Amino acid sequence: FMIFDRWGEKLFDTDILFKPWNGFYKGNRVQEGVYVWKLFFKDINGKKHERVGHVTIIQ
């Protein structure tokens, strides 16, 4: 699971299931805006999948 800003810079990356992103990058809370997430996973048959979406941060 990865989070990117609008310029494509990776802000968060984890392989740990259920490890949430806390909205911080390099010790600072990110600015309000739209961020892109990517999720890579394998199904029960071993087939690889990728999902992409967005999340809006408001404070």
C-alpha positions as CSV (number, residue, x, y, z in Angstrom):
1,F,0.0,0.0,0.0
2,M,1.4,3.4,-1.0
3,I,0.3,7.0,-0.8
4,F,1.5,9.7,-3.3
5,D,1.1,13.5,-3.5
6,R,-0.1,15.2,-6.6
7,W,3.5,15.4,-8.0
8,G,4.0,11.7,-7.6
9,E,6.3,11.8,-4.6
10,K,5.8,8.7,-2.4
11,L,4.7,9.8,1.1
12,F,3.9,6.4,2.7
13,D,4.7,2.8,1.9
14,T,3.9,-0.4,3.8
15,D,3.7,-4.2,3.3
16,I,2.0,-4.6,6.8
17,L,-1.7,-5.4,6.7
18,F,-3.8,-3.0,8.7
19,K,-1.0,-0.4,9.2
20,P,-2.7,2.9,8.5
21,W,-1.3,6.1,7.2
22,N,-1.4,8.8,9.9
23,G,-1.4,11.8,7.4
24,F,2.2,12.7,8.3
25,Y,5.2,12.9,6.0
26,K,8.8,13.4,7.4
27,G,7.3,14.3,10.8
28,N,4.9,17.0,9.5
29,R,1.2,16.8,8.8
30,V,0.5,16.9,5.1
31,Q,-1.5,19.9,3.6
32,E,-5.1,19.7,2.7
33,G,-5.6,18.2,-0.7
34,V,-6.0,15.1,-2.8
35,Y,-3.6,12.2,-2.5
36,V,-3.4,9.0,-4.5
37,W,-3.2,5.6,-3.0
38,K,-2.1,2.3,-4.7
39,L,-2.7,-1.2,-3.4
40,F,-1.0,-4.3,-4.7
41,F,-2.3,-7.7,-3.7
42,K,-2.6,-11.3,-4.7
43,D,-5.9,-13.2,-4.6
44,I,-6.4,-16.7,-3.3
45,N,-5.3,-18.1,-6.6
46,G,-2.0,-16.2,-6.6
47,K,-3.1,-13.7,-9.3
48,K,-1.6,-10.2,-8.8
49,H,-3.9,-7.2,-8.8
50,E,-3.4,-3.4,-8.5
51,R,-6.0,-0.9,-7.4
52,V,-5.7,2.9,-7.5
53,G,-7.8,5.6,-5.8
54,H,-7.7,8.9,-4.1
55,V,-8.3,10.3,-0.6
56,T,-9.0,13.9,0.2
57,I,-7.3,15.4,3.4
58,I,-9.3,18.1,5.1
59,Q,-8.4,19.7,8.5
